Every structure is written in structure tokens, then in C-alpha cells.
Amino acid sequence: MRRGAPTVLLAIGLAATPSHAQNASATAETEILGSFSVIEVDELDFGTIIPGTTGGSVDIDKNNGNCSTNGGITLVGNSCHRGHFLILGDPNTKVQITTDSAPITLNRQGGGATMEMDKLRVSGGKNQTLNGAGRLTFYASGRLQVGANQAPGVYDATFNVTVEYR
């Protein structure tokens, strides 16, 4: 007859030792922030463009709003400008500003052609602070790629700007 594996019994003694208790006061705290608003004051506009036989780009500086071109295109007039946004909220509150990632496709109204905004930028960086009056102005800019002999028309796109309290 075969016997099973040996069983080991282990006894551990636990002894209670007296402890010394101490009390301390603790505080729980929270802050409730009010609602805030993000307002588009002026839209991002790459202006009026005359395309050439070679492609090019329109680039809007995020800090000063200057518009520049590269390649075979010409800007007409002075309608090129950054998008202007205003945040209203609690004074001195930190916020994080994010946008959709580029590229963003602009579609010709009526169809038939597209262009790409291959850069989308925010002035002042992602992390900013509302002023003592609870206001913050920031700008969105980008770079638009224009094809050679780009089809005439009005092109537009929608992009998201997200602002979160930090």
C-alpha cells in the first residue's frame, strides 16, 4: 500500500504586545472652481491667395501673427491672421490648452479640392494661467500647404480647441 506525501504541521505562536496609541488631527480640504468659457473672438484665416504653377505655403507666426509665404504663391491684401481666443474663468487659475493634431484638411466649398494645414500652434504654450481678473487671451496659428494651380474657391475646416483647468 502506498502512502501519501507527508503532512507538515506548523504552529506559529502570536503574542500580543501592548501598543502606545497617539492621536493626531488631520484636515480635509477641497476647492470648487466655477465654470469657465472659451470664446472664439476671431477665426484663423490664411487670407486671399493667388496660386502659382508651383506649390507653396502660408505660415502664420503664433507669437506676433505675421504671415509669410513660401514657394509659388502670393498673398493678396491683409486678411491673413491668427485665430484669437478668450478664456473667462476663476482668477489666477492654471489651464491647459490643446488642439486637434495636424494635419487638418481644408475642403473646397462645393467640393473638388482640398488643402492641408500641416501645423497648428497655440501662442504661450499648452500650460498657462488666467490673470487676476480671470481672463486669458491666446492665439492659434498654423501653416497651410497650397498646391500648384490650386482650384479657385473658398476652403474651410473645423478644428477643436480644448481648455481644461489644471
C-alpha positions as CSV (number, residue, x, y, z in Angstrom):
1,M,0.0,0.0,0.0
2,R,1.3,3.4,-1.0
3,R,1.3,6.2,1.5
4,G,0.6,9.9,0.6
5,A,3.1,12.7,0.9
6,P,4.0,13.6,4.4
7,T,2.0,16.4,6.0
8,V,3.8,19.0,7.9
9,L,2.1,20.8,10.7
10,L,3.5,24.2,11.6
11,A,2.4,26.0,14.7
12,I,3.2,29.7,15.0
13,G,2.6,31.4,18.2
14,L,1.4,35.1,18.0
15,A,1.8,37.1,21.1
16,A,0.0,40.4,21.6
17,T,2.2,43.2,22.8
18,P,0.9,46.3,24.3
19,S,1.0,49.4,22.0
20,H,1.1,53.0,22.7
21,A,-1.6,54.9,20.8
22,Q,-1.3,58.5,19.7
23,N,-3.9,60.8,18.2
24,A,-3.3,63.5,15.6
25,S,-5.6,65.9,13.9
26,A,-6.0,65.8,10.2
27,T,-7.6,68.3,7.7
28,A,-9.5,67.5,4.6
29,E,-9.8,70.3,2.0
30,T,-11.1,71.0,-1.5
31,E,-11.7,73.9,-3.8
32,I,-14.7,74.1,-6.1
33,L,-13.9,76.1,-9.3
34,G,-16.6,78.0,-11.1
35,S,-17.4,77.4,-14.7
36,F,-15.4,78.9,-17.4
37,S,-15.9,79.9,-21.1
38,V,-13.8,79.7,-24.2
39,I,-14.8,82.3,-26.8
40,E,-13.5,82.4,-30.4
41,V,-13.1,86.2,-30.9
42,D,-11.7,85.9,-34.5
43,E,-11.2,82.8,-36.7
44,L,-7.9,81.6,-38.1
45,D,-7.7,83.0,-41.6
46,F,-4.9,82.3,-44.2
47,G,-6.1,85.2,-46.3
48,T,-6.7,85.5,-50.0
49,I,-4.1,83.5,-52.1
50,I,-3.2,83.5,-55.7
51,P,-1.7,80.1,-56.5
52,G,1.2,79.7,-58.9
53,T,2.5,76.9,-61.2
54,T,4.4,75.5,-58.2
55,G,3.0,74.8,-54.8
56,G,3.8,76.8,-51.7
57,S,2.7,77.5,-48.1
58,V,1.3,80.3,-46.0
59,D,2.7,80.4,-42.4
60,I,1.2,82.5,-39.6
61,D,3.6,83.2,-36.6
62,K,1.9,82.1,-33.4
63,N,3.5,84.9,-31.3
64,N,3.2,88.0,-33.5
65,G,0.7,87.0,-36.2
66,N,2.9,87.8,-39.1
67,C,2.0,86.0,-42.3
68,S,4.7,84.7,-44.7
69,T,4.7,82.7,-47.9
70,N,7.0,80.2,-49.4
71,G,7.1,78.9,-52.9
72,G,5.0,79.9,-55.9
73,I,2.0,81.6,-54.2
74,T,1.1,85.2,-53.5
75,L,-0.9,86.7,-50.6
76,V,-3.3,89.4,-51.6
77,G,-4.3,92.1,-49.1
78,N,-4.0,91.8,-45.4
79,S,-6.7,89.4,-44.4
80,C,-4.3,86.7,-43.2
81,H,-4.3,86.5,-39.3
82,R,-4.2,84.2,-36.3
83,G,-7.3,82.8,-34.6
84,H,-8.0,84.9,-31.4
85,F,-9.5,83.2,-28.3
86,L,-10.5,84.4,-24.9
87,I,-10.9,82.3,-21.7
88,L,-13.1,83.6,-18.9
89,G,-12.9,81.8,-15.5
90,D,-11.6,81.9,-12.0
91,P,-8.8,84.4,-11.3
92,N,-5.2,83.0,-11.3
93,T,-6.3,79.5,-12.3
94,K,-4.0,77.3,-14.3
95,V,-5.3,75.9,-17.6
96,Q,-4.1,73.5,-20.2
97,I,-4.9,74.4,-23.9
98,T,-4.8,71.6,-26.5
99,T,-5.9,71.5,-30.2
100,D,-6.6,68.8,-32.7
101,S,-3.4,67.4,-34.2
102,A,-2.3,68.4,-37.7
103,P,-2.7,67.7,-40.5
104,I,-6.2,69.2,-40.8
105,T,-7.8,69.1,-44.2
106,L,-9.5,72.2,-45.6
107,N,-12.2,71.3,-48.1
108,R,-13.3,73.5,-51.0
109,Q,-16.9,74.6,-50.6
110,G,-18.8,72.8,-53.4
111,G,-16.2,70.0,-53.4
112,G,-13.5,69.0,-55.8
113,A,-10.3,70.1,-54.0
114,T,-8.6,70.1,-50.6
115,M,-5.5,71.7,-48.9
116,E,-3.8,70.7,-45.7
117,M,-2.9,72.7,-42.6
118,D,0.2,70.7,-41.6
119,K,1.0,72.7,-38.5
120,L,-1.4,74.0,-35.8
121,R,0.1,76.0,-32.9
122,V,-1.0,77.9,-29.8
123,S,0.7,81.1,-28.5
124,G,2.0,80.9,-25.0
125,G,2.3,77.1,-24.8
126,K,-0.1,74.5,-23.5
127,N,0.1,75.4,-19.8
128,Q,-1.0,78.9,-19.0
129,T,-2.6,80.9,-16.1
130,L,-5.7,83.2,-16.1
131,N,-4.9,86.7,-14.9
132,G,-6.2,88.2,-11.7
133,A,-9.4,89.2,-13.5
134,G,-10.0,85.6,-14.6
135,R,-9.1,86.3,-18.3
136,L,-6.6,84.8,-20.7
137,T,-6.1,85.7,-24.4
138,F,-4.4,83.2,-26.7
139,Y,-3.9,82.7,-30.4
140,A,-4.0,79.8,-32.8
141,S,-1.9,79.8,-35.9
142,G,-0.6,77.3,-38.5
143,R,0.9,76.6,-41.8
144,L,-1.2,75.9,-44.9
145,Q,0.1,73.9,-47.9
146,V,-1.2,75.2,-51.2
147,G,-0.9,73.1,-54.3
148,A,0.4,74.1,-57.7
149,N,-2.5,75.6,-59.7
150,Q,-4.8,75.1,-56.6
151,A,-8.5,75.2,-57.7
152,P,-10.2,78.5,-57.0
153,G,-12.8,78.7,-54.3
154,V,-13.3,79.1,-50.5
155,Y,-11.7,76.4,-48.4
156,D,-12.6,75.7,-44.8
157,A,-12.2,73.3,-41.9
158,T,-13.1,73.0,-38.3
159,F,-10.7,72.2,-35.5
160,N,-11.2,71.7,-31.8
161,V,-9.6,73.8,-29.1
162,T,-9.9,72.2,-25.6
163,V,-9.2,74.1,-22.4
164,E,-9.0,72.3,-19.0
165,Y,-8.5,73.5,-15.5
166,R,-5.2,72.1,-14.1
